Amino acid sequence: MALESLAAALDPGDHVTALVTGGDRPPRLAVTSRRTRLCDDIYAAHGWFWWSSAERIAPTSELSAAARAVSASLRGVRVLRDQM
């Protein structure tokens, strides 16, 4: 599963992750930065990772790019897709 792969790609020293399933929402990866306490839910659908705001992060086939974007964003640094 793409969300499990993303969780494994994120540094556990920097992030707390939890795969959340059930209820009336699709599966999601809850990610919290240990450094900044910023957090977001990440979804995987239609070949892409998505922020909870419905913005694309990276294709699920580009796991390292997705992990970099999530890490940067939760550090408070905005990464444009072209910079990945």
SEBA-108006 format. One record per atom (N, C-alpha, C, O, CB): atom name; x, y, z. Coordinates in steps of 0.05 Angstrom, whole numbers, plus 32768, in hexadecimal, padded with zeros to 4 digits. Each point is the difference from the previous one (the first is absolute). Glycine has a CB too. Layout:
[site CA; [X; Y; Z]] ...
This chain:
[site N; [8011; 7FE8; 8000]] [site CA; [7FEF; 8018; 8000]] [site C; [8012; 8019; 8000]] [site O; [8014; 8001; 800E]] [site CB; [7FC7; 7FE6; 800B]] [site N; [801D; 802D; 7FD7]] [site CA; [8010; 8018; 7FFD]] [site C; [8004; 800F; 801A]] [site O; [8016; 800A; 8005]] [site CB; [7FD9; 7FF9; 7FCC]] [site N; [7FFD; 7FFF; 8040]] [site CA; [8003; 800F; 8019]] [site C; [8013; 7FF2; 8013]] [site O; [800F; 800E; 800E]] [site CB; [7FC2; 8003; 7FEC]] [site N; [802F; 7FD5; 8006]] [site CA; [8013; 7FF1; 8011]] [site C; [801D; 8005; 7FF6]] [site O; [8012; 8003; 8010]] [site CB; [7FCA; 7FDA; 7FFB]] [site N; [8027; 8023; 7FDB]] [site CA; [801A; 8005; 7FF4]] [site C; [800A; 801C; 8007]] [site O; [8018; 8004; 8006]] [site CB; [7FDE; 7FDC; 7FD5]] [site N; [7FF8; 8034; 8024]] [site CA; [8007; 801B; 8007]] [site C; [8008; 8002; 801E]] [site O; [8014; 800D; 8006]] [site CB; [7FCD; 8004; 7FD6]] [site N; [8010; 7FE1; 8035]] [site CA; [8007; 8000; 801C]] [site C; [801C; 7FF5; 8005]] [site O; [800F; 800B; 8010]] [site CB; [7FC1; 7FF0; 7FFB]] [site N; [8037; 7FF0; 7FE7]] [site CA; [801A; 7FF4; 8002]] [site C; [8016; 8012; 7FF5]] [site O; [8017; 7FFE; 8009]] [site CB; [7FD4; 7FD5; 7FF4]] [site N; [800F; 803E; 7FF0]] [site CA; [8014; 8011; 7FF4]] [site C; [8005; 8019; 8011]] [site O; [8014; 800E; 7FFC]] [site CB; [7FDD; 7FE2; 7FD7]] [site N; [7FFE; 8016; 8040]] [site CA; [8004; 8018; 8011]] [site C; [8011; 7FF8; 8018]] [site O; [7FFC; 7FEB; 800B]] [site CB; [7FD7; 8028; 7FE6]] [site N; [803F; 7FFF; 8016]] [site CA; [8013; 7FFB; 8016]] [site C; [7FF0; 7FFF; 801A]] [site O; [7FF4; 8014; 8008]] [site CB; [8032; 8002; 7FDF]] [site N; [7FDA; 7FD3; 8028]] [site CA; [7FF2; 7FFE; 8019]] [site C; [800B; 8012; 8016]] [site O; [7FF3; 8006; 8014]] [site CB; [8001; 7FCC; 7FE0]] [site N; [8025; 8037; 8008]] [site CA; [800B; 8013; 8013]] [site C; [7FF4; 801C; 7FFD]] [site O; [8001; 8010; 8012]] [site CB; [8029; 7FD5; 7FEE]] [site N; [7FCC; 8020; 7FE8]] [site CA; [7FF4; 801A; 7FFA]] [site C; [7FE2; 8001; 8000]] [site O; [7FF3; 8015; 8003]] [site CB; [8035; 7FF4; 7FE2]] [site N; [7FCB; 7FDF; 8017]] [site CA; [7FE3; 7FFF; 7FFC]] [site C; [7FF3; 7FEA; 8010]] [site O; [800C; 7FEA; 8004]] [site CB; [7FFB; 8029; 7FCF]] [site N; [7FE1; 7FF2; 8036]] [site CA; [7FEF; 7FEB; 800B]] [site C; [7FEB; 7FFB; 7FEB]] [site O; [7FF4; 8013; 7FF6]] [site CB; [8014; 7FFB; 803B]] [site N; [7FF4; 7FD9; 7FC8]] [site CA; [7FEC; 7FFA; 7FEC]] [site C; [7FEC; 7FEB; 800B]] [site O; [8007; 7FF0; 8011]] [site CB; [801A; 801A; 7FCA]] [site N; [7FC6; 7FF8; 801B]] [site CA; [7FEC; 7FEC; 8007]] [site C; [7FEE; 7FFC; 7FE8]] [site O; [7FF5; 8014; 7FF5]] [site CB; [800D; 7FF9; 803C]] [site N; [7FFA; 7FDB; 7FC7]] [site CA; [7FED; 7FFA; 7FEA]] [site C; [7FE5; 7FFE; 800C]] [site O; [7FFB; 7FF0; 8013]] [site CB; [8028; 7FF7; 7FD2]] [site N; [7FCA; 8029; 8011]] [site CA; [7FE5; 8002; 800B]] [site C; [7FED; 7FF5; 7FEC]] [site O; [7FFF; 8009; 7FE9]] [site CB; [800D; 801F; 8033]] [site N; [7FE5; 7FC4; 7FEC]] [site CA; [7FEB; 7FF4; 7FEE]] [site C; [7FE6; 7FFE; 800F]] [site O; [7FFF; 8003; 8018]] [site CB; [8025; 7FE2; 7FD0]] [site N; [7FC7; 8016; 8009]] [site CA; [7FE6; 7FFD; 800C]] [site C; [7FF0; 8019; 8000]] [site O; [800A; 8015; 7FF7]] [site CB; [8008; 7FC7; 8025]] [site N; [7FD6; 8023; 7FEE]] [site CA; [7FEF; 8017; 8000]] [site C; [7FF7; 8007; 7FE4]] [site O; [7FFF; 7FEF; 7FEF]] [site CB; [8019; 8022; 8039]] [site N; [7FE0; 8007; 7FD4]] [site CA; [7FF4; 8009; 7FE6]] [site C; [8015; 800E; 7FEF]] [site O; [7FF8; 800B; 7FEB]] [site CB; [7FDC; 7FF9; 802B]] [site N; [8045; 7FFC; 7FF2]] [site CA; [8015; 800D; 7FF0]] [site C; [8012; 7FEB; 7FF3]] [site O; [8002; 7FEA; 800B]] [site CB; [7FFD; 803F; 8013]] [site N; [800E; 7FDE; 7FCC]] [site CA; [8013; 7FED; 7FF4]] [site C; [8018; 7FFC; 8012]] [site O; [8005; 8011; 8011]] [site CB; [7FEB; 7FFC; 7FC1]] [site N; [8020; 7FDE; 802A]] [site CA; [8018; 7FFC; 8010]] [site C; [8012; 8018; 7FFC]] [site O; [8001; 800D; 7FEB]] [site CB; [7FFC; 7FC1; 8011]] [site N; [8012; 8039; 801A]] [site CA; [8012; 8017; 7FFF]] [site C; [8017; 7FFB; 8013]] [site O; [7FFF; 7FEF; 8012]] [site CB; [7FDB; 8030; 7FE3]] [site N; [803C; 7FEF; 8005]] [site CA; [8017; 7FFF; 8011]] [site C; [8002; 801A; 8010]] [site O; [8004; 8015; 7FF5]] [site CB; [8014; 7FCC; 7FEA]] [site N; [7FE4; 801D; 803B]] [site CA; [8003; 8017; 8011]] [site C; [801E; 8003; 8006]] [site O; [800D; 7FEE; 800A]] [site CB; [7FC5; 800C; 800B]] [site N; [8039; 801D; 7FE4]] [site CA; [801D; 8006; 8004]] [site C; [8003; 8019; 8011]] [site O; [7FF5; 8014; 7FFA]] [site CB; [8016; 7FD6; 7FD9]] [site N; [8006; 8013; 8042]] [site CA; [8006; 8017; 8011]] [site C; [801F; 8003; 8002]] [site O; [800E; 7FEC; 8004]] [site CB; [7FC7; 800D; 8016]] [site N; [8034; 801F; 7FE3]] [site CA; [801C; 8006; 8003]] [site C; [8007; 8000; 801D]] [site O; [7FF3; 800E; 8010]] [site CB; [800E; 800D; 7FC5]] [site N; [8014; 7FD7; 8033]] [site CA; [8009; 8000; 801C]] [site C; [800D; 801B; 8007]] [site O; [8001; 8008; 8017]] [site CB; [8006; 7FC6; 7FE7]] [site N; [8003; 8040; 7FED]] [site CA; [800F; 8019; 8005]] [site C; [7FEE; 8018; 8002]] [site O; [8003; 8011; 8012]] [site CB; [8023; 7FDB; 7FD5]] [site N; [7FC6; 8016; 8007]] [site CA; [7FEF; 8018; 7FFF]] [site C; [7FE4; 7FFB; 800B]] [site O; [7FF1; 8013; 8005]] [site CB; [8029; 7FFC; 7FD4]] [site N; [7FDE; 7FD8; 8029]] [site CA; [7FE5; 7FF8; 8008]] [site C; [7FEB; 8006; 7FEB]] [site O; [7FE8; 7FFE; 8005]] [site CB; [8026; 800A; 802A]] [site N; [7FFB; 8000; 7FB9]] [site CA; [7FEE; 8003; 7FEA]] [site C; [7FF7; 7FE5; 7FF7]] [site O; [800F; 7FEC; 8002]] [site CB; [8007; 803F; 7FEF]] [site N; [7FD1; 7FD3; 8006]] [site CA; [7FF6; 7FE5; 7FF8]] [site C; [7FED; 8003; 7FE9]] [site O; [7FF5; 8016; 7FFA]] [site CB; [8010; 7FD9; 8035]] [site N; [7FF6; 7FFB; 7FC3]] [site CA; [7FEC; 7FFF; 7FEA]] [site C; [7FF9; 7FE3; 7FFB]] [site O; [800F; 7FEE; 8007]] [site CB; [8003; 803D; 7FE5]] [site N; [7FD8; 7FD1; 8007]] [site CA; [7FF8; 7FE6; 7FF7]] [site C; [8006; 7FFE; 7FE2]] [site O; [7FFB; 8013; 7FF1]] [site CB; [7FE0; 7FEA; 8032]] [site N; [8032; 7FED; 7FD6]] [site CA; [8007; 7FFB; 7FE4]] [site C; [7FEF; 7FEA; 7FF5]] [site O; [7FFB; 7FEC; 800D]] [site CB; [8035; 8023; 7FFB]] [site N; [7FC6; 7FF5; 7FE0]] [site CA; [7FEF; 7FEC; 7FF3]] [site C; [800E; 7FF6; 7FE7]] [site O; [8012; 800E; 7FF5]] [site CB; [7FC4; 8008; 801C]] [site N; [8022; 7FD3; 7FE5]] [site CA; [800B; 7FF5; 7FE7]] [site C; [7FE8; 7FF8; 7FEF]] [site O; [7FEF; 7FF0; 8008]] [site CB; [803C; 8000; 800E]] [site N; [7FD3; 801C; 7FD2]] [site CA; [7FEA; 7FFA; 7FEE]] [site C; [8008; 8008; 7FE3]] [site O; [800E; 8013; 7FFC]] [site CB; [7FD0; 7FF4; 8029]] [site N; [8019; 7FE9; 7FC8]] [site CA; [8004; 8006; 7FE4]] [site C; [801D; 8004; 7FF9]] [site O; [8007; 8010; 7FEE]] [site CB; [7FCD; 8005; 8012]] [site N; [803E; 7FDB; 800D]] [site CA; [801C; 8001; 7FFA]] [site C; [8010; 8017; 800C]] [site O; [8017; 8004; 7FF9]] [site CB; [7FDC; 7FE6; 7FDE]] [site N; [8000; 8024; 803C]] [site CA; [800D; 8018; 800C]] [site C; [7FFE; 7FFE; 801E]] [site O; [7FED; 7FF4; 800B]] [site CB; [8009; 8028; 7FCC]] [site N; [801D; 7FF1; 8037]] [site CA; [7FFD; 8006; 801C]] [site C; [7FF3; 801C; 8002]] [site O; [8007; 8011; 7FEF]] [site CB; [8021; 7FD2; 801F]] [site N; [7FC6; 8021; 8005]] [site CA; [7FF2; 8019; 8002]] [site C; [8001; 800A; 801D]] [site O; [7FFF; 7FF1; 8013]] [site CB; [7FE2; 8001; 7FC7]] [site N; [8020; 8029; 8029]] [site CA; [7FFD; 800D; 801A]] [site C; [7FE2; 7FFF; 8007]] [site O; [7FEF; 7FFB; 7FEE]] [site CB; [8039; 8023; 800B]] [site N; [7FD2; 7FE7; 8020]] [site CA; [7FE3; 8000; 8008]] [site C; [7FF2; 8018; 7FF3]] [site O; [7FE7; 7FFF; 7FFF]] [site CB; [8026; 7FEC; 802D]] [site N; [8001; 8028; 7FCA]] [site CA; [7FF4; 8017; 7FF2]] [site C; [7FFA; 7FFA; 7FE3]] [site O; [7FF8; 8012; 7FF1]] [site CB; [8020; 800D; 802E]] [site N; [7FEC; 7FC8; 7FD9]] [site CA; [7FFC; 7FF7; 7FE4]] [site C; [8014; 800A; 7FEC]] [site O; [7FFB; 8000; 7FE8]] [site CB; [7FD5; 7FFE; 8023]] [site N; [8048; 800A; 7FFF]] [site CA; [8016; 8007; 7FEF]] [site C; [8011; 7FE8; 7FFB]] [site O; [8005; 7FF0; 8012]] [site CB; [7FFB; 8040; 7FFF]] [site N; [8009; 7FCC; 7FD6]] [site CA; [8012; 7FEA; 7FFA]] [site C; [801B; 8004; 800D]] [site O; [800A; 8017; 8001]] [site CB; [7FDE; 7FE2; 7FD4]] [site N; [8024; 7FF1; 8034]] [site CA; [801B; 8001; 800B]] [site C; [8014; 7FF6; 7FEC]] [site O; [8012; 800F; 7FF7]] [site CB; [7FDC; 7FEA; 8037]] [site N; [800E; 7FEE; 7FC9]] [site CA; [8012; 7FF3; 7FEC]] [site C; [7FF2; 7FE7; 7FF8]] [site O; [7FEF; 7FF5; 800E]] [site CB; [803C; 801F; 8006]] [site N; [7FDC; 7FE1; 7FD4]] [site CA; [7FF6; 7FE7; 7FF8]] [site C; [8008; 7FEA; 8014]] [site O; [8016; 8001; 800C]] [site CB; [7FEB; 800E; 7FC4]] [site N; [7FEE; 7FDD; 8034]] [site CA; [8007; 7FEA; 8012]] [site C; [8018; 7FF0; 7FF5]] [site O; [800D; 7FF2; 8010]] [site CB; [7FC3; 800B; 7FFE]] [site N; [8036; 8006; 7FD9]] [site CA; [8018; 7FF3; 7FF5]] [site C; [801A; 800F; 8007]] [site O; [8016; 7FF5; 7FFC]] [site CB; [7FCE; 7FF9; 7FDF]] [site N; [801A; 802A; 802F]] [site CA; [8017; 8010; 8008]] [site C; [8001; 8003; 801F]] [site O; [7FFD; 8016; 800B]] [site CB; [8001; 8003; 7FC9]] [site N; [8006; 7FD0; 8039]] [site CA; [7FFF; 7FFF; 801D]] [site C; [8014; 8013; 800D]] [site O; [7FF9; 800D; 8013]] [site CB; [7FF8; 7FC4; 7FE9]] [site N; [8028; 8030; 7FFB]] [site CA; [8013; 8011; 800D]] [site C; [7FF9; 801D; 7FFC]] [site O; [8005; 8010; 8013]] [site CB; [801E; 7FCE; 7FE5]] [site N; [7FD2; 802A; 7FF1]] [site CA; [7FF7; 801C; 7FFD]] [site C; [7FEA; 8006; 8012]] [site O; [7FFF; 8016; 800C]] [site CB; [800F; 7FE9; 7FC4]] [site N; [7FDF; 7FEF; 8034]] [site CA; [7FEA; 8005; 8012]] [site C; [800A; 8003; 801D]] [site O; [7FF8; 8012; 800E]] [site CB; [7FE9; 7FD3; 7FD4]] [site N; [8031; 8009; 8026]] [site CA; [800B; 8002; 801B]] [site C; [800F; 801A; 8005]] [site O; [7FFD; 800C; 8015]] [site CB; [8007; 7FC2; 7FEB]] [site N; [800B; 803B; 7FEC]] [site CA; [800E; 801A; 8003]] [site C; [7FEC; 8017; 8002]] [site O; [8004; 8012; 8011]] [site CB; [8022; 7FDC; 7FD4]] [site N; [7FC5; 8011; 800B]] [site CA; [7FEC; 8016; 8001]] [site C; [7FF1; 8000; 801B]] [site O; [7FFB; 8016; 800B]] [site CB; [8000; 7FE7; 7FC3]] [site N; [7FFE; 7FEC; 803C]] [site CA; [7FF2; 7FFE; 801A]] [site C; [8013; 800A; 8016]] [site O; [7FF8; 8011; 8010]] [site CB; [7FEC; 7FC8; 7FE0]] [site N; [8034; 801E; 8010]] [site CA; [8014; 8009; 8014]] [site C; [8004; 801E; 7FFF]] [site O; [8000; 800D; 8015]] [site CB; [8017; 7FC6; 7FE8]] [site N; [7FED; 8038; 7FEC]] [site CA; [8004; 801C; 7FFD]] [site C; [7FE8; 8010; 8009]] [site O; [8003; 8014; 800F]] [site CB; [801C; 7FE4; 7FCB]] [site N; [7FCA; 8000; 801E]] [site CA; [7FE7; 800E; 8007]] [site C; [7FFC; 8000; 801E]] [site O; [7FF8; 8015; 800C]] [site CB; [7FF4; 7FDF; 7FC8]] [site N; [8019; 7FF5; 8039]] [site CA; [7FFB; 7FFF; 801D]] [site C; [8017; 800D; 8010]] [site O; [7FFE; 8003; 8018]] [site CB; [7FE8; 7FD3; 7FE0]] [site N; [802F; 8032; 7FFA]] [site CA; [8015; 8011; 800D]] [site C; [7FF9; 801D; 7FFC]] [site O; [800D; 8012; 800B]] [site CB; [8016; 7FCB; 7FEC]] [site N; [7FC7; 8028; 7FF9]] [site CA; [7FF8; 801C; 7FFB]] [site C; [800D; 800B; 7FE7]] [site O; [7FFF; 8019; 7FFD]] [site CB; [7FFB; 7FEC; 8034]] [site N; [8011; 7FEA; 7FBE]] [site CA; [800D; 8009; 7FE8]] [site C; [7FEF; 7FF7; 7FE8]] [site O; [7FFA; 7FE8; 7FFE]] [site CB; [8034; 8015; 8017]] [site N; [7FCA; 8016; 7FDB]] [site CA; [7FF0; 7FF9; 7FE8]] [site C; [8012; 7FF7; 7FEA]] [site O; [8013; 800D; 7FF9]] [site CB; [7FCA; 8016; 8014]] [site N; [801D; 7FC5; 7FE8]] [site CA; [800F; 7FF5; 7FE9]] [site C; [7FED; 7FFF; 7FE8]] [site O; [7FEB; 7FF3; 8001]] [site CB; [8033; 7FF2; 801E]] [site N; [7FEB; 8028; 7FCC]] [site CA; [7FF0; 7FFF; 7FE7]] [site C; [8006; 7FE6; 7FF1]] [site O; [8016; 7FF6; 8002]] [site CB; [7FEB; 803C; 7FFB]] [site N; [7FEC; 7FC3; 7FF6]] [site CA; [8003; 7FE7; 7FF1]] [site C; [8018; 8001; 7FEE]] [site O; [800E; 7FEB; 7FFE]] [site CB; [7FC0; 800E; 8004]] [site N; [8038; 801D; 7FF1]] [site CA; [8016; 8002; 7FEE]] [site C; [801B; 7FFE; 800F]] [site O; [8015; 7FFC; 7FF3]] [site CB; [7FCF; 8020; 7FEF]] [site N; [801C; 7FE8; 8038]] [site CA; [8019; 7FFF; 800F]] [site C; [8006; 7FE4; 800B]] [site O; [8016; 7FFC; 800C]] [site CB; [7FE3; 8034; 8000]] [site N; [7FF5; 7FBD; 7FF0]] [site CA; [8004; 7FE5; 800B]] [site C; [8012; 7FF0; 7FEF]] [site O; [8005; 7FE9; 8006]] [site CB; [7FCF; 8019; 800E]] 
